[in-house]
């Protein structure tokens, strides 16, 4: 992201923000997948931004997605958020990074922070250089986005930069700064001959044909884009499965599976053999489990799909204490005491016998000398 696109003086701690294209691509897939759900306004997405900060430059190199939430819900689960924040020190693929902020989508509001959003920003991302990325999805496959951060002396976070993320199937998003040209005036059209009518008609016909071709190509390219991901439980073990005959699965050479279960979150890299196996088993730690599958080919993200499982709450069975040994009967204790006394008497008698035997030997020697 060009640092000149930042509003000057918006935050003295930040002079430049760099988003990795791969991170923006995964964010856009996550947001659009939630927005396209069957609910009237879709579902809102959120997650944590990982990267680094140094010398006024914020670098966003990776993301970890949280579970989708309804637009009128209570917001992200604090326990799940804390679990994702701890991944920087536990997940090998996030080595050398730290949380630099978070992202969230609004399916109803514009590019603003609600009260619950500000509370999460202040509680979990309190550093003056940490950021919030707010995204507003639309029906024309474009995502309006704004980067927000704190400003000294201002209660609410301020906008550092606004841009548009345009996502097409199979291609990375394009980040384009929104520019306005104040005072621009449209020139008056010049009078031309009727030849322009034929030019406009031919141009319109070409555009119609090109649109039909693109629509056909898009329909063919997206007909097999899904991977049929699902989650179900068998014999107490949660099974996360996907269709191995799907086009994206057969083309992928590596992948990643993120699973969030309560406060526990894992991110497992998948090789080509594991992708073609189409199944991953995990013990769930909570009633709700969210799984995100990312498929890559040659370093490019070619498909992403999520599955949500809602099951019965996990009830921990009480651990039974081991039975205490039964107290020995009184007769046994008496016998033990009597045995101990007899052993002591036997030991004393043996000692006395040894002493008598020693004396006998001495007397025998004296008798032999006297002869």
Phi, psi and omega in degrees: 000133181292126181296339179290344179283347179286143176294125184297134177076007182293322178211115182294343180278343186236123175245348181203143176230126180242117175261126174291135181303324180295321180293316178297325180294315179294323178297315182296319177298316181298316182293313183293322179298320176290321182293331182273006178291170189287345180299157183306317180248017182070196178240151180266143182252156175205161179184182184251139176264129179245148179172228181204165178221130178199137175054040176080006182249123176261123179247123177254112184248344183205165177220155172227121189277143170265184180281154177290151181226151177291152182300327182258020182278190183273359179096183182300147176287125182298323180294318178295319179297317178297322179295321179291323180298332181280353183293335182300328180263359185240326185272125182300325182290345178256015180298136180084004178246171175209159179296124178252358180159200180210167177231156177205154179245148176240118179270348180242312182280172176271203183278072180225166175253124175285173180299318180292328177293317179296323180296317178294319180299316181288327185279320188252343182227068189272352180293144183295341181262356180284151191236165171233128177255113180258133185233135177243103179286153179229170183281354182254026175062028174242149182237114173279137185220153177216135175265128182238151178206174181280159176224132181302131177085000180243132185290313184265149175300150182250159180277124176271326186196140174242139179207173181240128176258114180255123183242128173244154182302126175080002180236149180291156180290151177256127180260113184236118177298140177277120182241142176240138179252096181294142176081005180287134183236131179288130179290154178288137181294140178276151179281125182238171179282175182288355180298332181293335178296315178296321179297316180295321180295316180296318179298317180297319179297319179296321179295322179296315180296316180297320178297320179295318179296316179296320179297319178296317179296319180295318180297319180291322183287332182262356182296329182242023183285334179286155180243009176060043184286140179208161179226132179211164183248138179219123180055040177079004181242132180280127180253124176251117188232158175214162186282114182287346178270357179296149184297317181295324180293318181291334181272337187290141175250350173201165181202183179210138179236117177256128181234125177245122180225099184065230179277353182265135177223133177233151176228114186246121172292145181240130174273181186296322180294318180293325177296315182288343175290324173075021183207139176219133183250143181207148174272120182282146181254357181211175180291322183256135179227132177241132180236134177239126179250127177243129180243135184234154171218117180062033180086357181253134177286116183254343180198151175212137178210153182232155176224143182236133180237127177241112182237193179286149178299147178282120179252119180277122179285138179296139180280122181286134178286143179296143182296140178284141180296140181291144180290136181294149179294156181300325180299322180294321178296319179297319179295321178297315180296318179295321178297319179297319179295317179296320178298319179295318178296320180296319179296319180294318179296319178296321178297318180294322179296321178297319180295317179296320179296322178295320179294322179298318180298319180296316180296322179296321178294322180293320180296317180297324179290325181292333180285000000 
